[in-house]
Amino acid sequence: MRRRRTWLWLGGALLLGLAAGAALLWSQRVELAESLALRVLAARGGPASLRVERIDLGGLELADLALGAAAEPDLRVAHATLAWSWRALRERRLDRVELSGVRLRARLGEAGLELGALDGLRGGSAPGATPSGLPFAEATFRDVEATVESARGPFVLRAEGQATTSGAQVAGAAELNAATPFGSGTASLLLTGTLDAPRLELSGQATPDEAALGLRVTGPVTIGGTASWGEAEAFSAKAKVALEQAEIPELVKLTSVAIDAQLAGDAVTAQARVERLVELSTPARVAPLGLEAQLTGSLERLALRGQARTGADGFAFSFDGTFEPRTPRLTLAIHLPATDLAPAARQPERLFPRLAGLVRRAKGHVAAEAEASYADGRLAARVQVAFDDVDLRTEYATLRRLNGVVTLTGPEPLATPPGQTVSVALIEGALPLSDGVLRFQLQPGETLHIEQGTFRLAGGTLSLTGSLPLEAEQRDLVLTAKQLSVEQLLAALAFEGLSGTGFLDGTLPIEQRGRQMRVSGGELHATGPGVIRYAGGAGAASLAAEEPQLAPVLGALEDLRYESLVLEVSGDVSGQLDVKVHARGNNPNFQQGRPVVLNVNVEAPVQSLLRAGLAAYSVPEEIEGQVQRFFDRGKK
């Protein structure tokens, strides 16, 4: 309010001073009128120059009015006409003011707006000298230009318009053109209300400067709003901004943006809606989103809170953070509550398009939290994803009942910290394993480093470590077997009545070539003596009759006490494994217990080997607790 009155009474003091001097000397020489007018201005604290072109009882015309330094005056008026009556002068006002060719210079510094010589003119006003109304009944101004220098560059406002007063009421209209370091615009302005409580209504269009803001806009930015001052000098404003499309090059594109903002003093509140936000990398990191947000704070720093959706029946999540428009700088905390992946609209690729070729189907429940920031043209993010009994069918394998909390950082490069831990009931396909816990790190360069993987098979464990380049066509790793049950392994073979005791250790080297994965040169050996029994019954007798050469083998297998047992394993891990069984021992009840050396080739269906592990699967307590805490945190 104080600044507004400054401008009004600054001009009023100047015009009334000129009018008073001119009225006293209307019958004298023009030179005397000029001299008196300059003395009035000098007495108010500013160097000045002007030329009086006409003076009479009803008014005054002057030209080339300048206040401030001669070379660069702070105010210049090319032509001014002042019209008055004696009654108006007694009321310390003018009937009509016409100004043209006005040039005003100011500077925006740390202390606020600096007016130069006009500050001195304002300071020369005597206490109590401010009139109670505007110093004119009617005013017209043409070709007015105000330039405000700032650290970011000049702000230039050009205006033409008119204003009238009637008692305490004020009304006016103006056409405005503005050029700023951040863009340009045009607007129409209406003035209503009273001097102590004026109201401005503005409508117009703006064109942001792409280089200054890093923002490319398609179509006009429309602006509308009102501003008002209360009698207690309280300022408030409302504005609506809408634009068809905006783009931060190589980052995001926004379509159908609408902002409804309110300003009270320095406090800002706003509601924003973006019909569609598209992330511009190829392929996109995040699917197109619809956004709604609420903002509060100041023009320096805004707190924001909102919601986003990927589409009908799709992913829905909330976010909050801060936005600094002038920098620009953005920080966000994003929360995806527990979400069922069963609907087609909630498949992972519907949120992260880059997963389209990798994850073909998903079901189960997930939740996620993310921290994201944008500053200095760079985007950074940290995401935690919790999996609760999630089934994933991927390009390489199907994972059943995946559980755990995984942290990702990115977006470029996408990676994880060390020590990410998940459990899985079953891996089908590329590397069939069951009942496992995997500790890993995704390293920059798309390399999966397996710190420790432990899976259950046939009562024992398979473990692995190593690094797998995800984009490579060829990969190699070694599974280490410990305490595999001979009884469970033999039960999985296609030999009814075959059983045994003992345990096996060894290694299973895995080779991947394209989409095929094979065990090559695997070997399992017994950790001590044991027994192999074959109770074939009538079927065994019939087989011995048809194949007499098998009779000694079947006889020895009725109760073979082995001293050594070796299984050589090879074959495609997605189907049947070829197993060569080498056993050395004896059967006390066969051929008087003479030593037996047994070499048999059999086929082992991989899925049969996995059943025991799958049936025994339970989520480890530590992982189950971690997932549950993450989901519970999202409910608060």
C-alpha positions in Angstrom: 0.0 0.0 0.0 2.8 2.4 0.9 4.5 1.8 -2.5 1.2 2.4 -4.3 0.6 5.7 -2.6 4.1 6.7 -3.2 3.6 6.5 -7.0 0.2 8.3 -6.9 1.3 11.1 -4.6 4.6 11.4 -6.2 2.9 12.3 -9.5 0.3 14.3 -7.6 2.8 16.5 -5.8 4.7 17.2 -9.1 1.5 18.1 -11.0 0.0 20.3 -8.3 3.3 22.1 -7.8 3.4 22.9 -11.5 -0.2 23.9 -11.5 0.1 26.2 -8.5 3.2 28.0 -10.0 1.5 28.4 -13.3 -1.8 29.7 -11.9 0.0 32.5 -10.0 1.9 33.6 -13.1 -0.5 32.9 -15.9 -0.4 36.5 -17.1 3.4 36.7 -16.9 6.0 35.5 -19.3 6.4 31.8 -20.0 10.0 32.1 -18.9 8.9 33.1 -15.4 6.5 30.2 -15.2 9.3 27.8 -16.1 11.5 29.4 -13.5 9.0 29.0 -10.8 8.1 25.4 -11.7 11.8 24.5 -11.6 12.1 26.1 -8.2 9.2 24.0 -6.9 10.8 20.8 -8.2 14.3 21.8 -6.8 12.7 22.5 -3.4 11.4 18.9 -3.4 14.9 17.5 -3.8 15.6 16.7 -7.5 17.4 18.3 -10.4 14.9 19.0 -13.2 14.4 20.6 -16.5 11.2 21.4 -18.5 9.8 23.7 -21.2 6.4 25.6 -20.8 4.6 25.8 -24.1 1.3 27.4 -23.0 -0.1 28.9 -19.9 -3.5 30.6 -19.2 -6.2 30.7 -16.6 -7.5 27.3 -17.5 -4.4 25.2 -17.8 -0.8 24.6 -18.8 1.1 22.7 -21.4 4.7 21.8 -21.0 7.2 19.6 -22.8 10.5 17.8 -22.1 10.0 17.5 -18.4 13.0 15.6 -16.9 13.9 14.7 -13.3 17.3 13.4 -12.4 20.7 13.5 -14.0 20.7 15.4 -17.3 22.3 12.6 -19.3 20.1 9.8 -17.9 17.0 11.3 -16.1 14.9 9.0 -13.9 11.7 10.4 -15.3 11.1 12.0 -18.7 7.8 13.3 -20.0 7.7 14.4 -23.6 4.4 16.3 -23.3 2.0 17.1 -20.5 -1.3 19.0 -20.4 -2.8 20.1 -17.1 -6.4 21.6 -17.0 -7.9 23.2 -13.9 -10.5 25.5 -12.4 -10.1 27.8 -9.5 -12.4 25.6 -7.5 -10.3 22.5 -8.3 -7.1 24.3 -7.3 -8.7 25.2 -3.9 -9.4 21.5 -3.4 -5.8 20.8 -4.4 -6.7 18.8 -7.5 -6.7 19.1 -11.3 -9.7 18.7 -13.6 -7.7 16.8 -16.3 -4.2 15.5 -16.9 -2.9 14.3 -20.2 0.6 12.7 -20.4 2.5 11.2 -23.4 5.9 10.0 -24.0 6.6 9.1 -20.4 9.9 7.3 -19.6 10.5 6.1 -16.1 13.8 4.4 -14.8 14.2 2.5 -11.5 16.3 -0.2 -10.0 15.4 -3.3 -8.0 18.0 -3.7 -5.3 18.4 -5.6 -2.0 16.5 -2.8 -0.2 13.6 -2.9 -2.7 12.6 -0.5 -5.5 15.1 2.4 -5.9 13.6 5.4 -7.7 16.6 7.7 -7.9 15.7 11.4 -8.1 12.0 10.5 -7.6 12.9 9.2 -4.1 14.2 12.7 -3.3 11.0 14.2 -4.6 9.0 11.9 -2.4 11.1 12.7 0.6 10.4 16.5 0.1 6.7 16.2 0.8 5.8 17.8 4.0 4.1 15.8 6.7 0.4 15.8 6.4 0.6 17.3 2.9 -0.9 14.2 1.1 -4.4 15.0 -0.1 -7.3 12.7 0.8 -8.1 11.9 -2.9 -6.4 11.6 -6.2 -4.9 14.9 -7.5 -7.0 14.8 -10.7 -10.6 14.1 -11.8 -9.6 12.6 -15.1 -6.2 11.4 -16.5 -5.1 10.0 -19.8 -1.7 8.6 -20.5 -0.1 7.4 -23.8 3.2 5.9 -24.7 4.3 5.2 -21.1 7.3 3.1 -20.5 8.8 2.0 -17.2 12.1 0.2 -17.0 13.2 -1.5 -13.8 16.8 -2.8 -13.8 17.5 -6.0 -11.7 20.2 -8.5 -11.2 18.4 -10.8 -13.7 18.0 -8.1 -16.4 15.6 -5.3 -17.2 11.8 -5.5 -16.6 10.1 -3.2 -19.1 6.4 -2.2 -18.9 4.6 -0.2 -21.6 1.1 1.2 -21.0 -1.7 3.3 -22.4 -4.9 4.1 -20.6 -7.1 6.5 -18.6 -8.4 6.9 -15.1 -11.2 8.9 -13.4 -12.2 9.8 -9.9 -15.4 10.8 -8.3 -15.1 11.5 -4.6 -13.4 8.5 -3.0 -14.2 6.3 -6.1 -11.6 5.5 -8.7 -12.0 3.8 -12.1 -9.7 3.2 -15.0 -8.5 0.9 -17.8 -5.1 0.3 -19.4 -3.5 -1.8 -22.1 -0.1 -3.3 -21.0 2.9 -4.8 -22.7 5.7 -6.3 -20.7 9.1 -7.6 -21.5 11.1 -9.4 -18.7 14.2 -11.6 -18.4 11.8 -14.5 -18.1 9.5 -13.8 -21.1 7.0 -11.2 -22.5 3.3 -10.6 -22.4 0.3 -8.4 -23.1 -2.7 -7.7 -20.8 -5.8 -5.5 -20.2 -6.2 -3.9 -16.8 -9.3 -2.6 -15.2 -9.2 -0.4 -12.0 -12.2 -0.1 -9.6 -12.8 0.6 -6.0 -11.6 3.4 -3.8 -8.1 4.9 -3.3 -7.8 3.2 0.0 -9.1 -0.1 -1.3 -8.5 -0.3 -5.0 -9.2 -3.4 -7.1 -7.4 -4.4 -10.2 -8.7 -7.0 -12.7 -6.2 -8.3 -15.3 -6.5 -10.6 -18.3 -3.8 -11.4 -20.9 -1.3 -13.7 -22.5 2.3 -14.5 -21.8 5.2 -16.0 -23.8 7.9 -17.5 -21.6 11.5 -17.2 -22.6 12.8 -20.7 -23.4 16.5 -19.8 -22.8 15.9 -18.1 -19.5 13.4 -20.6 -18.0 14.5 -23.8 -19.9 10.8 -24.1 -20.9 9.4 -24.5 -24.4 5.7 -23.5 -24.6 3.3 -24.4 -27.4 0.4 -22.0 -27.8 -0.4 -19.0 -25.6 -0.2 -18.9 -21.8 -3.5 -17.2 -20.7 -3.5 -15.3 -17.5 -6.5 -13.8 -15.6 -6.9 -12.5 -12.1 -7.6 -9.8 -9.6 -5.6 -7.8 -7.1 -6.9 -5.7 -4.3 -5.7 -3.6 -1.3 -7.6 -3.4 1.9 -8.0 -0.3 4.0 -5.4 -1.7 6.4 -3.0 -1.8 3.4 -3.4 -5.7 3.2 -2.6 -6.9 -0.3 -4.3 -10.0 -1.9 -4.5 -11.4 -5.4 -6.0 -14.2 -7.3 -4.8 -15.6 -10.6 -5.6 -18.3 -13.1 -3.0 -19.5 -15.6 -3.6 -22.0 -18.3 -1.5 -23.3 -21.1 -1.9 -25.9 -23.9 1.5 -27.5 -23.7 4.9 -26.9 -22.1 8.2 -28.8 -22.4 11.4 -28.9 -20.4 13.6 -30.1 -23.3 14.8 -33.7 -23.1 13.1 -34.1 -19.7 9.3 -33.8 -19.6 6.3 -32.6 -21.6 3.2 -31.3 -19.9 -0.2 -31.0 -21.6 -3.3 -29.0 -20.5 -1.8 -27.2 -17.5 -4.1 -25.2 -15.3 -3.0 -23.2 -12.2 -5.4 -21.4 -9.8 -3.3 -19.3 -7.3 -4.0 -16.9 -4.4 -1.6 -14.4 -2.9 -2.1 -12.8 0.5 0.8 -10.5 1.4 3.8 -12.7 0.7 1.9 -16.0 1.2 1.0 -18.1 -1.9 -1.4 -20.9 -2.2 -2.2 -22.6 -5.5 -3.9 -25.6 -7.0 -2.3 -27.1 -10.2 -3.6 -29.7 -12.6 -1.7 -31.4 -15.4 -3.8 -33.6 -17.7 -0.8 -35.5 -19.0 2.9 -35.5 -18.0 5.2 -37.4 -20.4 8.8 -38.3 -19.5 10.9 -37.8 -22.7 13.6 -40.4 -22.5 13.4 -43.3 -25.1 12.1 -45.6 -23.9 10.4 -43.6 -21.2 11.5 -44.3 -17.6 8.0 -43.5 -16.3 4.6 -43.8 -18.1 2.5 -40.7 -18.8 0.9 -39.4 -15.6 -2.1 -37.2 -14.7 -1.2 -34.9 -11.8 -3.1 -32.7 -9.3 -1.1 -30.7 -6.7 -1.6 -28.1 -4.0 1.2 -25.6 -3.4 1.8 -23.3 -0.4 4.6 -20.9 0.6 6.1 -17.9 -1.2 7.4 -17.2 -4.7 10.9 -18.1 -3.4 9.9 -21.6 -2.1 6.7 -23.5 -2.4 5.7 -26.7 -0.5 3.7 -29.0 -2.7 1.5 -32.1 -2.1 -0.5 -34.0 -4.6 -1.6 -37.2 -6.4 -0.7 -38.8 -9.7 -2.3 -41.6 -11.8 -1.2 -43.7 -14.8 -4.7 -44.0 -16.1 -8.1 -45.7 -15.4 -7.7 -48.5 -12.8 -3.9 -48.0 -13.0 -1.3 -47.0 -10.5 -2.1 -44.2 -8.1 0.4 -42.6 -5.7 0.8 -39.5 -3.7 3.8 -37.1 -3.4 5.0 -34.1 -1.4 8.0 -31.9 -1.6 9.3 -28.4 -2.4 9.6 -26.3 -5.6 11.8 -23.2 -6.0 10.5 -21.5 -9.2 13.3 -19.1 -9.8 16.1 -21.7 -9.7 14.3 -24.0 -10.7 14.8 -26.7 -8.2 12.4 -29.5 -7.2 12.4 -32.2 -4.5 9.8 -34.9 -4.1 8.9 -37.7 -1.8 6.6 -40.2 -3.6 4.5 -42.9 -2.0 2.8 -45.9 -3.7 0.5 -47.7 -1.2 0.0 -51.5 -1.2 -1.2 -52.2 -4.8 -2.6 -55.4 -6.3 -0.8 -56.1 -9.6 -3.6 -58.4 -10.9 -5.4 -55.9 -13.2 -3.9 -55.4 -16.7 -3.7 -51.7 -16.1 -1.3 -52.3 -13.2 1.3 -54.4 -14.9 4.8 -53.1 -14.2 5.2 -51.9 -17.8 2.2 -49.6 -17.3 4.3 -47.6 -14.8 7.8 -48.3 -16.1 7.7 -48.8 -19.9 11.3 -49.9 -20.0 10.1 -53.2 -18.4 7.9 -54.0 -21.3 10.3 -56.4 -22.9 11.5 -57.9 -19.6 8.4 -58.5 -17.4 5.6 -60.1 -19.3 3.2 -60.7 -16.5 3.0 -60.0 -12.8 0.6 -60.7 -9.9 0.8 -60.2 -6.2 1.2 -56.9 -4.2 3.8 -54.2 -4.2 4.4 -50.9 -2.4 7.0 -48.3 -3.1 8.6 -45.1 -1.7 10.8 -42.7 -3.7 12.9 -39.6 -3.2 13.5 -37.6 -6.4 15.1 -34.2 -7.1 15.7 -32.0 -10.1 18.4 -29.3 -10.0 20.9 -27.8 -12.4 19.2 -29.7 -15.3 19.8 -33.1 -13.6 17.3 -35.6 -12.3 18.2 -38.0 -9.5 16.0 -40.6 -7.7 16.2 -43.3 -5.0 13.3 -45.8 -5.0 12.4 -48.6 -2.5 10.1 -51.3 -3.8 8.5 -53.9 -1.5 7.3 -57.3 -3.0 4.7 -59.4 -1.2 4.3 -62.8 -2.7 4.8 -61.5 -6.2 4.9 -63.8 -9.3 6.9 -62.4 -12.2 7.1 -64.0 -15.6 10.1 -62.4 -17.4 11.9 -62.9 -20.6 14.3 -65.4 -19.0 12.5 -67.1 -16.2 9.4 -67.1 -14.0 9.8 -66.2 -10.3 7.2 -67.5 -7.9 6.4 -65.8 -4.6 9.0 -63.2 -4.6 9.4 -61.3 -1.3 11.7 -58.5 -0.2 12.5 -54.8 -0.2 14.8 -53.6 -3.0 16.4 -50.1 -3.2 17.2 -48.6 -6.7 19.1 -45.4 -7.5 19.2 -43.6 -10.8 17.9 -42.9 -13.3 21.3 -42.8 -15.1 22.8 -45.2 -14.4 20.2 -47.5 -12.8 21.8 -49.3 -9.9 21.3 -50.6 -6.4 23.4 -50.4 -3.2 25.1 -53.6 -2.1 23.2 -56.2 0.0 19.8 -56.2 -1.6 18.0 -59.3 -0.3 14.9 -61.2 -1.6 13.5 -64.6 -1.1 11.8 -66.7 -3.9 9.8 -69.9 -3.7 10.6 -71.1 -7.2 12.6 -70.0 -10.3 11.3 -71.7 -13.4 12.9 -71.6 -16.8 16.4 -70.3 -17.4 17.8 -71.4 -14.0 15.3 -73.6 -12.2 15.8 -73.3 -8.4 13.5 -73.3 -5.4 13.2 -72.0 -1.8 15.9 -69.5 -2.1 17.4 -66.3 -0.6 19.4 -64.0 -2.9 21.7 -61.2 -1.9 22.8 -59.0 -4.8 23.8 -55.6 -6.2 22.9 -54.2 -9.6 26.1 -52.4 -10.6 26.3 -49.5 -13.1 26.7 -50.9 -16.6 23.8 -53.4 -16.1 25.8 -56.0 -14.3 24.1 -58.1 -11.6 26.6 -59.0 -8.9 25.3 -62.0 -6.9 26.9 -61.6 -3.4 25.3 -64.8 -2.1 22.5 -67.0 -3.4 21.3 -70.0 -1.4 18.5 -72.3 -2.7 17.1 -75.6 -1.3 17.2 -78.7 -3.4 16.6 -82.3 -2.4 17.0 -81.5 1.3 20.3 -79.7 0.8 21.4 -76.4 -0.6 22.7 -74.9 -3.9 24.7 -71.7 -3.5 26.2 -69.3 -6.1 28.2 -66.2 -6.3 29.5 -64.2 -9.3 28.7 -61.3 -11.7 26.3 -61.6 -14.6 26.3 -58.9 -17.3 22.6 -58.6 -18.1 23.0 -57.6 -21.7 25.6 -60.4 -22.6 24.6 -63.3 -24.8 26.9 -65.6 -22.9 27.2 -66.0 -19.1 28.8 -68.6 -16.9 28.3 -69.4 -13.2 28.9 -72.3 -10.8 26.3 -73.7 -8.4 27.8 -75.4 -5.3 25.8 -78.3 -3.9 25.9 -79.2 -0.2 24.2 -82.1 1.5 21.7 -83.1 -1.2 19.6 -86.0 -0.1 20.2 -89.2 -2.1 16.7 -90.3 -1.1 15.0 -87.2 -2.5 17.1 -87.2 -5.7 16.3 -90.8 -6.5 12.6 -90.3 -5.7 12.6 -87.7 -8.5 13.9 -90.1 -11.1 11.5 -92.1 -13.4 12.2 -95.4 -11.5 9.4 -96.5 -9.4 10.6 -98.4 -6.3 14.1 -96.8 -6.3 15.3 -95.4 -2.9 18.5 -94.7 -1.1 20.3 -93.0 1.8 23.3 -90.7 2.1 24.2 -87.1 1.0 25.9 -85.5 -2.0 28.2 -82.5 -2.4 29.6 -81.1 -5.6 29.4 -78.4 -8.3 27.1 -77.7 -11.2 28.7 -75.4 -13.8 26.0 -73.4 -15.7 26.5 -72.1 -19.2 24.1 -69.7 -20.9 24.2 -69.3 -24.7 21.5 -67.0 -25.9 18.2 -68.2 -24.4 19.6 -71.7 -23.6 21.1 -72.7 -20.3 22.9 -76.0 -19.7 24.7 -77.8 -17.0 28.1 -78.8 -18.4 30.4 -81.2 -16.5 28.5 -81.2 -13.2 29.5 -83.7 -10.6 28.0 -84.7 -7.3 29.7 -87.2 -5.0 28.6 -88.9 -1.8 30.0 -87.5 1.4 30.1 -91.1 2.9 28.8 -94.6 2.6 25.1 -95.3 2.0 22.5 -97.6 0.5 20.6 -97.8 -2.8 17.6 -100.1 -3.0 15.4 -101.0 -5.9 12.1 -102.8 -5.0 10.9 -103.3 -8.5 8.7 -106.3 -7.7 7.0 -108.0 -10.6 8.0 -105.2 -12.9 11.7 -105.8 -12.2 11.3 -109.6 -12.8 9.6 -109.0 -16.1 12.3 -106.5 -17.1 15.1 -109.1 -16.1 13.3 -111.8 -18.2 13.2 -109.4 -21.3 16.7 -108.1 -20.8 18.8 -110.8 -19.2 21.9 -108.6 -19.2 20.1 -106.4 -16.6 19.5 -109.2 -14.1 22.9 -108.7 -12.3 22.3 -104.9 -12.1 18.8 -105.3 -10.7 19.9 -108.0 -8.3 22.7 -105.8 -6.9 20.3 -102.8 -6.6 18.0 -104.7 -4.3 20.3 -103.7 -1.4 23.5 -102.0 -2.7 25.7 -100.8 0.1 27.8 -98.3 -1.7 31.2 -97.0 -0.7 31.4 -94.3 -3.3 28.6 -92.7 -5.4 29.2 -90.1 -8.1 26.6 -88.5 -10.3 27.7 -86.8 -13.5 25.1 -84.2 -14.6 24.7 -82.5 -17.9 21.8 -81.2 -20.1 19.3 -78.4 -20.6 18.2 -77.0 -17.3 14.8 -76.2 -18.7 13.9 -79.8 -19.4 15.6 -83.2 -18.7 19.0 -83.6 -17.2 21.2 -86.5 -18.2 22.6 -88.2 -15.1 25.3 -90.8 -15.2 25.4 -92.8 -11.9 28.6 -94.4 -10.9 28.4 -96.6 -7.7 31.0 -98.9 -6.1 30.0 -101.3 -3.3 28.3 -104.6 -2.7 25.0 -106.3 -1.8 25.5 -108.8 1.0 22.6 -110.8 -0.2 23.7 -111.0 -3.9 26.4 -113.2 -5.2 27.9 -113.6 -1.7 28.5 -109.9 -1.4 31.1 -109.7 -4.2 32.2 -106.1 -5.1 29.9 -104.3 -7.6 30.8 -101.5 -9.9 27.6 -99.9 -11.3 27.3 -97.4 -14.2 23.8 -96.4 -15.2 22.5 -93.6 -17.4 19.2 -92.0 -16.4 17.1 -88.9 -17.1 16.1 -86.5 -14.4 13.2 -84.1 -15.0 14.2 -80.8 -13.5 10.7 -79.8 -12.3 10.5 -83.1 -10.3 13.7 -82.2 -8.5 12.2 -78.8 -7.5 8.9 -80.0 -6.0 10.4 -80.9 -2.6 11.9 -77.4 -2.2 8.8 -75.6 -3.3 6.6 -77.6 -0.9 8.8 -76.6 2.0 9.1 -72.9 1.1 8.4 -70.3 3.7 9.4 -66.6 3.7 12.4 -66.1 6.0 11.3 -64.2 9.1 13.7 -61.4 8.6 12.5 -60.7 5.1 8.8 -61.2 6.0 9.2 -58.7 8.8 11.0 -56.2 6.6 8.2 -56.4 4.0 5.4 -56.1 6.6 7.0 -53.1 8.2 7.2 -51.4 4.8 3.5 -52.1 4.0 2.5 -51.0 7.5 4.4 -47.7 7.1 2.4 -46.9 4.0 -0.9 -47.2 6.0 -0.1 -44.3 8.3 
